Amino acid sequence: MIQRKFGKTNVTVPVIGQGTWTYGENKSLALEEVKALRFGIENGLTLIDTAEEYAKGGAEQIVAEAIKDCRGDIFLTTKVSAKNCSYKGVIEALERSLERLKTTYIDLYLQHWPSKDHQVEETMRAMTHLVEKGLIKYIGVSNFTPELMDEAQGVLGEHILACNQVGYHLNDRRVENDVIPYCQERGITVMAYSPFGYAPQFFGGVGFPEPGTKELQVLDEIGGRYGATPYQVALNWILRYEDVTTIPKAKDIEHIKSNLKSLELTLSEEDLKLIDSYFPKTNEGMSFVSY
Ligand SMILES: NC(=O)c1ccc[n+]([C@@H]2O[C@H](COP(=O)([O-])OP(=O)(O)OC[C@H]3O[C@@H](n4cnc5c(N)ncnc54)[C@H](OP(=O)(O)O)[C@@H]3O)[C@@H](O)[C@H]2O)c1
């Protein structure tokens, strides 16, 4: 598995990790979900992304089962919900996550969304406390604009803001205008979520190109040059920036295999131009949303 330097830390992480949104929602799928995560881990997808919010902690319990005999090999990421971002709230949320994940530390702890109720200063102060206690290794944020990242880093002082996890895919390139350049300049890892597009309830639900569209046709045409699928082209395209990693969610083992293979191709300048013409970059930056 290709590894990339993680922020300004001295560790590396796999360029592709495993998302877990919707895991733990349906008890009858638990075994299948654990199997999928295990298959990914055995094949190098050792970065796992979860959150206290997913299935109200249920996803963290699935992850606990999948990593119980290999915790040391995993780069474990979880998130504190915006509503829990007071100083005390962050510390208590972390304690609950550790319990559900059956572990004593988190590798990367993220503020899930900007909070309506709690100042970044308070949340980041709690994060530094958790690093100093050895309960989390690295501090990150998610869905943060450059202005908010500035604010967070200002509070963190000597502690590093290692990562910003943001939505990024062919149909939403807004982070290319602000978040990615900001993070590249400062050595912050961009972790792309929803690499195949948003679920219907998020951001207008711009998902993967539908069958029969010219957009899917062009991905198919490009993929055809490498024996790759449109999904593999889409994932590979996200990873063309050195400072970007991604966390697709795949419960289907065939999807995991496909995602692993997406690293085998290198898109040419001509491919990238073609992609630009069908999935144009707009001028806006990432939108600010708080909870
Ligand atoms: N920080 C945040 O606010 C935030 C927001 C959203 C997501 N996330 C994180 O990012 C992760 C990924 O985002 P996401 O779950 O929204 O979307 P995603 O990973 O872009 O897409 C997931 C969908 O793509 C399918 N899929 C995966 N690999 C495929 C392949 N090779 N070919 C065809 N279909 C494939 C999956 O099917 P199967 O499951 O059936 O295999 C699933 O239906 C989440 O699980 C979560 O951990 C974070």
The ligand as an SDF file (V2000), in Angstrom:
LIG
                    3D

 48 52  0  0  0  0  0  0  0  0999 V2000
  -16.1550   14.1770    8.0400 N   0  0  0  0  0  0  0  0  0  0  0  0
  -17.3410   14.1430    7.5000 C   0  0  0  0  0  0  0  0  0  0  0  0
  -18.1830   15.0560    7.6770 O   0  0  0  0  0  0  0  0  0  0  0  0
  -17.7150   12.9800    6.6340 C   0  0  0  0  0  0  0  0  0  0  0  0
  -18.8610   13.0450    5.8070 C   0  0  0  0  0  0  0  0  0  0  0  0
  -19.1410   11.9620    4.9910 C   0  0  0  0  0  0  0  0  0  0  0  0
  -18.3130   10.8440    5.0060 C   0  0  0  0  0  0  0  0  0  0  0  0
  -17.2350   10.7860    5.8490 N   0  0  0  0  0  0  0  0  0  0  0  0
  -16.3600    9.5790    5.9200 C   0  0  0  0  0  0  0  0  0  0  0  0
  -15.9340    9.2630    4.5930 O   0  0  0  0  0  0  0  0  0  0  0  0
  -16.3060    7.9310    4.2750 C   0  0  0  0  0  0  0  0  0  0  0  0
  -16.5880    7.8010    2.7920 C   0  0  0  0  0  0  0  0  0  0  0  0
  -17.6220    8.6300    2.3690 O   0  0  0  0  0  0  0  0  0  0  0  0
  -19.0900    8.0820    1.9940 P   0  0  0  0  0  0  0  0  0  0  0  0
  -19.3610    6.8470    2.7420 O   0  0  0  0  0  0  0  0  0  0  0  0
  -19.9910    9.2500    2.1360 O   0  0  0  0  0  0  0  0  0  0  0  0
  -19.0190    7.8260    0.4210 O   0  0  0  0  0  0  0  0  0  0  0  0
  -18.0830    7.0450   -0.6000 P   0  0  0  0  0  0  0  0  0  0  0  0
  -17.0340    6.2980    0.0860 O   0  0  0  0  0  0  0  0  0  0  0  0
  -17.6960    8.0340   -1.6280 O   0  0  0  0  0  0  0  0  0  0  0  0
  -19.1300    6.0620   -1.2940 O   0  0  0  0  0  0  0  0  0  0  0  0
  -19.6450    4.9460   -0.6510 C   0  0  0  0  0  0  0  0  0  0  0  0
  -20.4820    4.1860   -1.6770 C   0  0  0  0  0  0  0  0  0  0  0  0
  -19.6610    3.8010   -2.7940 O   0  0  0  0  0  0  0  0  0  0  0  0
  -19.7670    2.4020   -2.9860 C   0  0  0  0  0  0  0  0  0  0  0  0
  -18.4520    1.9360   -3.4710 N   0  0  0  0  0  0  0  0  0  0  0  0
  -17.2800    1.8760   -2.7900 C   0  0  0  0  0  0  0  0  0  0  0  0
  -16.2850    1.4340   -3.5830 N   0  0  0  0  0  0  0  0  0  0  0  0
  -16.8440    1.2160   -4.8010 C   0  0  0  0  0  0  0  0  0  0  0  0
  -16.3410    0.7260   -6.0340 C   0  0  0  0  0  0  0  0  0  0  0  0
  -15.0580    0.4230   -6.1820 N   0  0  0  0  0  0  0  0  0  0  0  0
  -17.1890    0.5940   -7.0800 N   0  0  0  0  0  0  0  0  0  0  0  0
  -18.5080    0.9220   -6.9420 C   0  0  0  0  0  0  0  0  0  0  0  0
  -19.0430    1.3850   -5.8020 N   0  0  0  0  0  0  0  0  0  0  0  0
  -18.2230    1.5280   -4.7490 C   0  0  0  0  0  0  0  0  0  0  0  0
  -20.1370    1.8180   -1.6490 C   0  0  0  0  0  0  0  0  0  0  0  0
  -20.8110    0.5820   -1.8030 O   0  0  0  0  0  0  0  0  0  0  0  0
  -20.6900   -0.6390   -0.7550 P   0  0  0  0  0  0  0  0  0  0  0  0
  -20.6620   -0.0660    0.6290 O   0  0  0  0  0  0  0  0  0  0  0  0
  -21.8770   -1.4620   -1.0470 O   0  0  0  0  0  0  0  0  0  0  0  0
  -19.4090   -1.3920   -1.0800 O   0  0  0  0  0  0  0  0  0  0  0  0
  -21.0560    2.9100   -1.1040 C   0  0  0  0  0  0  0  0  0  0  0  0
  -22.3600    2.7590   -1.6510 O   0  0  0  0  0  0  0  0  0  0  0  0
  -17.5140    7.6760    5.1860 C   0  0  0  0  0  0  0  0  0  0  0  0
  -17.8520    6.3150    5.2910 O   0  0  0  0  0  0  0  0  0  0  0  0
  -17.0520    8.3360    6.4520 C   0  0  0  0  0  0  0  0  0  0  0  0
  -16.1470    7.4990    7.1580 O   0  0  0  0  0  0  0  0  0  0  0  0
  -16.9190   11.8500    6.6350 C   0  0  0  0  0  0  0  0  0  0  0  0
  1  2  1  0
  2  3  2  0
  2  4  1  0
  4  5  1  0
  4 48  2  0
  5  6  2  0
  6  7  1  0
  7  8  2  0
  8  9  1  0
  8 48  1  0
  9 10  1  0
  9 46  1  0
 10 11  1  0
 11 12  1  0
 11 44  1  0
 12 13  1  0
 13 14  1  0
 14 15  2  0
 14 16  1  0
 14 17  1  0
 17 18  1  0
 18 19  2  0
 18 20  1  0
 18 21  1  0
 21 22  1  0
 22 23  1  0
 23 24  1  0
 23 42  1  0
 24 25  1  0
 25 26  1  0
 25 36  1  0
 26 27  1  0
 26 35  1  0
 27 28  2  0
 28 29  1  0
 29 30  1  0
 29 35  2  0
 30 31  1  0
 30 32  2  0
 32 33  1  0
 33 34  2  0
 34 35  1  0
 36 37  1  0
 36 42  1  0
 37 38  1  0
 38 39  2  0
 38 40  1  0
 38 41  1  0
 42 43  1  0
 44 45  1  0
 44 46  1  0
 46 47  1  0
M  CHG  2   8   1  16  -1
M  END
$$$$
